[in-house]
Amino acid sequence: MTPVCVKAPAKINLHLEVLGLRDDGFHELAMVMQSIDLADEFECENTADGTLSLSCDQPGLSCGDDNLIMRAARLLRDRSGFGELGARMHLRKRIPIGAGLAGGSSDGAAALVGLNTLWGLGLGASQLETLAADLGSDMPFCISGGTQLCFGRGERLEVLPEATAPLGVLLVKDPSISVSTPWAYGECRRERFHHYLEGESVFEQRREALRSAAWLSPLRIESPPPLRNDLQAVVAPQTPSVRTALSLLEALPGQLRVAMSGSGPSCFALFPDFNTAEQARLHAAAQFEAEGLQSWSCSLLPFGVKLAA
């Protein structure tokens, strides 16, 4: 069979609100996630011996059993009931690692979508999202992507209208720095516990407030997202590259809003369109390079992981 190829886009957080603690010890979140066109490429083909293997063009990335792609492949095979299924998988990495952009989660979601097609299992998006929720909090969003409200740990999804304006994104990251998501949430609990809400009824009030936010119906230039990220307040003070990135982005002419994505350290600025974002990136290229920052100009995507044409 011809190999199956899947695009695995990154995401940014237009809103990340830490509401409080759940009974299971995880944080209760209210988020708006948005897919962007910075993407990894996942490819898979059948093997005759029923083995699962993974290779990657980035040597520093583990391709062992801890990789979300391998975990997704084993889970899908186990749930299918066909233990003889196998695949040779390869990942072309473009999304920076440990960046708060859900690169690993999107790769795992791409494995579910790609192998579902390769093996002819016929699972729908909602079934794949259910499997994804067993593997990671961001993975269900990555299946369908676009613009979505994400509640609970991030696995409770509500699709939002597609943006009416082609907002552009200028993304920057120090390639030498990564931030542990568990560490970021641990620091948030330590520093902001006194701000935490308690109880499902109070959590639902905050969810409803986000659902009814005027800037979400839909995203548009005239009323750009205010960009809230509760983790930024605890990560930025301890991560100089985040402070530098935010400062440089805030100084760019034409930017609409600036924030950190996820648990960082990637930061981004919104612009009216891709061309404006790219012009700003080129304008600040020397400053970014002097500070050791990589940069990308991106567009918003109305979808998540997708079979390549």
HUKA-V469377 format. One record per run of one state. SS is the DSSP state (helix for helix, strand for strand, loop for the rest). FROM is the first residue (numbers start at 1). LEN is the number of residues. If there is no record, write none. Layout:
BEGIN
SS|FROM|LEN ; SS|FROM|LEN
END
This chain:
BEGIN
loop|1|3 ; strand|4|18 ; loop|22|5 ; strand|27|20 ; loop|47|5 ; strand|52|5 ; loop|57|11 ; helix|68|13 ; loop|81|6 ; strand|87|6 ; loop|93|10 ; helix|103|16 ; loop|119|6 ; helix|125|9 ; loop|134|5 ; helix|139|6 ; loop|145|2 ; strand|147|6 ; loop|153|3 ; strand|156|4 ; loop|160|8 ; strand|168|7 ; loop|175|6 ; helix|181|15 ; loop|196|4 ; helix|200|12 ; loop|212|2 ; helix|214|3 ; loop|217|4 ; helix|221|3 ; loop|224|4 ; strand|228|2 ; loop|230|2 ; helix|232|7 ; loop|239|1 ; helix|240|11 ; loop|251|6 ; strand|257|4 ; loop|261|6 ; strand|267|5 ; loop|272|2 ; helix|274|10 ; loop|284|1 ; helix|285|6 ; loop|291|2 ; strand|293|8 ; loop|301|5 ; strand|306|2 ; loop|308|2
END
